[in-house]
Amino acid sequence: MFADNMRQLGQLIATAMFIWAILPEWFHQQFRQFLEKYFVKLIGYVCPYIKIKFDEYNDEYFQRSKAYAAIERYLGANSSDKAKRLKANVFRNCKSVVLNMDDYEEVVDKFKGVTVWWASCVTIRGRNEEERRFYRLTCHRKDRDFVTKVYVKHVLDEGEAIALRSRQRKLYTNNKNESAWDVYRRGTWSSIVFEHPSTFDTLAMDPRKKKEILDDLMTFSRSKDYYKKIGKSWKRGYLLYGPPGTGKSSMIAAMANLLEYDIYDLELASVKDNTGLRKLLIETSSKSIIVIEDIDCSLDLTGQRKSKKEDDKEDEKEKKKKKKKEEGSEVTLSGLLNFIDGLWSACGSERLIVFTTNHVKKLDPALIRRGRMDKHIEMSYCCFETFKVLAKNYLDIESHELFETIGRMLGETKMTPADVAENLMPKSNEEVAEICLKKLIKSLEDAKEVARLKAMEDEKIKAKDEEDEDEDDEEEEEEVDS
C-alpha cells in the first residue's frame, strides 16, 4: 500500500513540476509563492503521511540538539544494519568502530507493530553555503499520537541509555574567538580522549586528607535529590591551592577517573566576553568537571576590586595597556561569578567547578567564598605520609631502613611531591630502591643547604635595610636639631 501511494505521489509531483516549468517567466513572484503554498497543502490532503523534522542545531547555534544526538545513537545501534550507505567513527585507539547512517540515507524502523521511516538529510543555506543536517521521521497519519507520545520518547530514552553504556570520557578545551560560522561548524569546544592514569590510589597525599576528599566527592555524586530539596543547582566548587609541583592537576584527573566525568579545561584569555563565557557554559555536559587552572594568572580577575572613585582616576594609557595585554578579552569578574553560581549556572547538573592557583592570597574574596568554591584544598609540600605513597608507587616498597632518615629530613626541608617523585624514579634497570632513596637523601641535603644560604642572604638584606633606616632616622634628627 505504501509503495502504491508513493508511486501515485511521485506521478503527481512530476506532473506538477512539468506544469510549473512551462509557466511563463513573467508571472509575478507573489503569485508563484501563492501557488507553492497551496501546492504543499494539496500534497498534504492527498498524502496520508506526516513528517517530523529534528534539526542538528538550534537556531541560535548555542548547542547541538540533544534530541538529534540521541536519534543518531539510536539509529546507529538499531538501524545501521538496514542502511546501504554508512559513515564510520573510530574510537578508543582504533579499537572501536561506530556506524551511522550516511547523508541522504533512509531506513525503516518498527516498534510495537507501527512502521516509521527515518531519513538523514542535509540542506545548504545562506551565502556561506552552510550545511544544516537534520533527521526526518515519516509516519502514517493514523499513528501520529502513538509516534509523538510513545515512539519518539522511546527513541530518545534509548539514545541516552546507549550514550551511557558506550560513553568515552573526553578532555575538552575551548576554541579561540571565532566567527559564528566556525562556531556552528566546529562547536565552541574541541576534545580529545581522556586517558590520564591518575587515581586516588596513586595520588601522593596524606591518607586522612585523601579520605576526606573522597568522601566529599562520593557524597556529592549521590546527592541529586538533596540538592533539589534545598533549592540549589547540583554542582560543587573546589579550590586547589599550593606551590607548583604539589599535584593539583593530578588531583583533577583523579577526581575525573573516580566519578567518570568529562573535563572542560577553560582558557579564559581565549574568551571574547561574558556572552562567550555563557555560550561555553551552555555547551558543557552534565557529569563533568569545569577547570580553570592558574586562576591567579587569568586576565584581571584576581585582585581586590577597585572603588568607583579609584576606577575613574585610572589613567587612560594604563587601560589601553591592560586591554592589549588581555588580547581583547572583555570577561569581567562579575561575568565569571555568574558563570559559577548565577542564573546561567543552573542550565546543567552534576558538575564540579575547580580552580587552581599558586597564590591564593591574590584572589578576590568574592571569587572563592563558600557557595562558590565550597571546599578549599591545600596541596602542600611532601610530608612523610606522602613520601610513603610515592615509595610504594615508584619503588614498590613499604618500608626501608632509610625511611626514618628521609622522614626526619622531610620535616626539616620543603620539597614538592614532584621533586621527590623525580628522585625516586629509577633512571635505569640497574638502579635499585636503595640507590633511589640515597639519591633522594642527597637532594634533600642539597635543598637544605640552598635554603640555609638563602636564609643567610635574606638576613643580610634585612640587616642592611635596618641599618639604612637607622641612618635615615639619624639624618632626620640632625636636620630637626639644626
N, C-alpha and C positions, 0 to 999 in steps of 0.2 A: 504494500500500500504506500509506504513511504517513497519507494522508488518511482511509482507511477505519479505521485503528487509532485515529486521533484522534477520529473520529466515534463509534466504539464507546465510547471512553473518556469522551467528553462525555456520552453517554447514561447510562453507569454512574454518573458523578458526579452528574448531575441526579437520578437515582433515589435515590441515597444522601442527597442534600441534602433531598429531599422527605420521606424516612423520618425523617431527623433532625429536621425541622421539626415533625412531628406527634408526636414523643416527648413524654410528659408532663414538665412542668417540675419535678416533684418527684423526678426521677432524681437520685441522688447525684452530686456533682461528680466523685468519683474514678471512678465507673462511666462517666461521659461521657469522661473522659480515657482510660480503657481502650479505649472504642470508637474514639476518634480515633487512638490508637496503632496498633491493628490494622487500621483502615481504610486508613491510609497503607501498611501492609505489604501489604494486599490489592492496592492500586493498583500497588505495586512488582512483585508477581507477574504481574499482568495486562499492565502496560505494558512493552514491550521497550526503553524509552529511559531513559537516566540523565541527571541534571542536575548540573552543576558550578557553584558559586557563587563569584564573585570580588568581595569587598567593596571599597568605595572606601577605607575607613579601617580600621586595626587597632582592636581593642577598647580599647586604651589611648589612642587619639586622638593618638598621638605623631606620626604622619606618614601622608601619603597613600600608599596602596599603589602601589608601582612597577608591579606586575602590572596593576592597574586602569588606570593611566595608559597603559601600553603597549598594552593592548587597545583603549582609547579611540582612540589614534592609528591603530592597525591598521585598525579598523573604519571610521574616518573616511576613510582613504585607499583602502580596498579594497571597502567595502560600502555607503558612503553613497549611491551611485547606485541602490541597490536599495531604499532606505528611502523611505517616503511622507511621513514627518514628520521634519524635521531642525531642528537648532539651530545657529546660526552664531556663531563668534568672529571678530572683526575685529582684525587686527594690522597693524603697520608703517604707521602713519598712514593707516588705512582703505584701504590698497592691497592687502591680502591677506586673504582670507576662508577660514576653515577650517570645514568642515561636519562635524557629528557627529550620531549618532542621537539623536532626542528621547526623553524619558522614555516608557516603555511601548511603545517601537517594537521590531519584530522583523525580522531579516534572515537570509538563508540564505547560507552560505559553503561552497565546495567546494575540497578540497585533496587532490590525488593520488587522485581517484576517491571520496573519502569526503565525505559531506554532513553538515554540522553546522548548528545553528540558534542564533543569538545573540539575546538579549533584553535591553533596557535597563530595569531595574526600580527602583522606589522604594518603600520602606516607611516608615510613620510609627510611631514608638515613643515611649514614655515620656510623662510628664505634660507635658513641654515640646513634645510633638509634633515630635520631632526627625526630620528626613528623612535616611534612610540609603539611599544608592544602591549598586547592585551590578549586575554583568553575570551573566547566567545562560547557560551553554553547555549545549545539549542535543545528545546524540548517541546512536546506536544502541548497545545493549549489546555487540554483537559487535565494535564499533570502539573499545571502551574503551581498550585498551592503546595502539593507534595514536594516539588523540586525546590521551591524557595524556602519552605519552612523546615523540611526534613533533610533532603538530599544535600543542599549546599552546606548546611550545618555539619552533616556527616563528613563532607569533603574537607572542610576547614579544621574540624577536630582531628581527623585522621592525619592531615598535613602537619599539624602541630605535634602530634604523637610521633610521627616519623622523624621530625626535626630533633626531638629529644633523644630518640633511640640512636640516631646517626650523627649526633652533634659532635663537631670537631672544634675545639676551642681555638680562638684566634687572638692575636695581638694586633690592635688597631692603632693607627696614627692619623691625625687629621691632615688633610691636604692643604697646601698653601692657598692663599687668596686666589680664587679662580672665577671665571665668568659663569653666568647661570647655565650656559650650555654645557660647560665642563662639569659643573656640579651634577647636572641631570645625567650626563653620560657616565661619569665615573663615581659619583657619590661624594659625600664630604669626608669619608674615611677610606683609607687604604688598609689592607690587612695582610698578614702572613700567618701561617700555622704557629700556634703557641706550643712549644715543646720544652720549656725550661724545666730542668730536673730538680729544682729546689723544692724540698718538703720540710715540714716541721721536724721530721726525724733528723734531717741533715743540717738544720738551721743551728748555727753556733750562738747559743743564748742561754742565760741562766734558766734551768728547768722550771723553776717556780714562775718566772715571768712568762715563759713559753706556755705553760699550762693555763695561766690566766688569760692570755690572748686566745688560745684555742677554745676555751670555754665561752669566751665572749663571742667569737665567730659562730660557733655552733648554736648558741642561744639565738643569735640574730637570724640565722638561716631557718629556724623553726618558729619564728615569731610573727608570721603573716597576720594571723587573727589578732594578736595582741596590738600590733601597730594600727590595725583597723579600728580596734576598740578604743584606743586613746586618741584617735583622730590625727595620726601623723603618717607621713609618707614612709614606706618601707625602705629605708636607707639608713646608713650609718657612716659617720666620718671618722677617719683615723689620721692622726698627725704623727709621722715618724721623724724624729729629730736626733741629731748626733753628728759627730765628726765623720768625714769621708772614710769609707772602708769599714764601716761598722755593720753592714749587712742590710741596709734599708731596701735596696732593690731585690735582694734575695727574700726578704720578708714578704714583699708584694707578690713575688712568684709563688711562694709557699702558700699564701692566702688563696691565690687563684687555683692552685692544684688541690688544696683542701676542699674548697667549695665547688670546684669545677665551673668557675666563672671565666668569661672573656675579660681581656684587659684593654681599656682605651687609654692610650698614652697621649694626653692632651698637651700640645705645644702652644702655649698662649701667644707667643710672639708671632705665630702664623695666623692668628685670628684677626680679622679686619676690625670688627666692632662687636658690641653687645648682641646685636641681631645675629651675627655669625655664630656667636657663642651659644645662643639659644638653639639655632639650627643643629649645631653639633650635638647638643644635649638630646634633642628630639630623636636623632638617628641612633642613639645608643640603645642597646637592647637591655632587657631585664637579665638578671643573673650575670652581672658584670661589675668590674672594678674600674672606676674612672680615676686616673692617676695624673697628678701634676707634680713632676719631680723638680726639686730645687726651686720651690715657690718663692724663695727669697731673691732669686735672680730673674723672676718673671715680671717684665715690664716695671711700672712704678706702683706696685700694689702692696709693697711690704712695709713701708714706713708709716709713721703716725700721720693721720690726715691733718691737713692744714686748715686753719680757720679761714673764713671768707676774707677777712681783712688781710691776712698774710698772703692769701692766694692772689688778691687784687694787686698786691705790691710786687708780685713776682715779675722779674724782668722779661720783656718780650723776647729778647735774644735767647735767654735760657729756655723759654718754652719751645723755640724753634729747634734748639739743640736736642732737647728731650724727645721731640717728635721725630727727628731724624734718627735718633738712637733706637727708637722703638719701631722703626721701619714702617711707619704709617698705621700701626695698630692703635685703635681707639677703645680698647677694652678698659673699663673702669672698675674700681673696687666694688662699686655698687652693683655693676653687672655681674661680677664674679660671685658676690654674696647671694644675689638672686638665683644664680646658677646652682649654688649649693643647697639653699633651703628656701628659696622663694616659690612663687606660684608655679614657675616652669619646672621646678624640681619634682613636682608631683605627676609628671607625664609618664613616668616609668616606675618600676618597683623592683625590689630585691637587688639593690645596688650599694656598693661601697664607694665612698669618695675618699681618696688617700692623697695627702700632701706630704712631701718630704722636704726637709731643709737641713742645712748645716748650721744655721744661725737662727734659732727660734726667737731670740730677743728682737730680731729685726722685723718680725711680722706684726701687722696691725692686730691689736687685741680683738677687734670685731671679726677678724677672719678665722680665728682659732678658738673662739669661745665655745663652751659646751652647747650642744644643739647644732653646731656646725661641724666642728671637729670633736666628736663625742669622747674619743679615747686618745690620750696623748701617750705615746710610747717612746721612751728614751732608748736609743740604740747607742750603747756606750762602749768604752774600751774593753778589751778582753780581760775577763776575770778567770779564776782557776776553774770554775764550773764550765765556763765556755771553752776553755782550753781542752778539758777532758772530752767534750763533744767533738772538737776538731781532731784530737788524737785518735779517737775511735773512727772517725770518718776517713782520715788520711793515712793512718798507720795501722788501723785495726788492732789497737791495744787499749786496754782499760786501766792499766797500772804499770809503773816502772819506777825503778829506784831514783830516777832523775825528776820524777813528778814533784817531789817535795821542794827541791831547789827551784824548779820553774814556778811553782805556786807562790813561793816567797818573793821571787823576783817580779812576778806579775803584780803583786801587791805594792811594789816599790816603783814600778816603771809603767808608763802608759804606752800600750801598743794595741793597735786595732786588730780585730779578728782577721782581717785580710792580710796583714803583715805576718801574723802568727801562722796562718794557713800557708803562706808562701814559703816559710821556713820548714814547715812540716812536710811539704810535698817533695817526695823523692825525685831527684834530678836524673837518676839512672837506676838500672836494675840492681846495681851493686850497693846502693845506699840502703842500709837497714834502719830500723826505728831508732836505735841508739845514736847513730850519726845525725839523723834529722833533729833529735832532741838536743844534742850538743850544739848543733848549728843554731837552734832557737836560743839556747842559753847565751851563746856568743852575741847574737843580735840584741838580746835584752841587755847585756853588759854594755854594748856599744851605745844603745839608746839611752841607757842610764848616764853614761859619760857625756853624751851630747846634751842631755837635759841639765847635767851639773854645770857644764861650761856655759850654757845659755843662761842659767840662773845667776852665775857669777857675772856675766856680761850685763844682765839686767840690773844687778845690784850696783855695778859701777856706773851705769847710766843714771840710776836713781840717785846715787850719792852725788854725781856731778850736777844733776838738776837741783838738788837741795842746796849744794854749795853755791850755784849760780843765784838761787833765790835769796840766800843769806847775803850775798854780795849786793844784790839789788836793794834789799832792805836797808843795809848799812848806808848805801849811797843816798837813799831817800831820807834817812835820818840825818845825814850830814847836810843835805840841802835844806831840811827844815830848820836845823840849828843855825845855819848861816843866814 
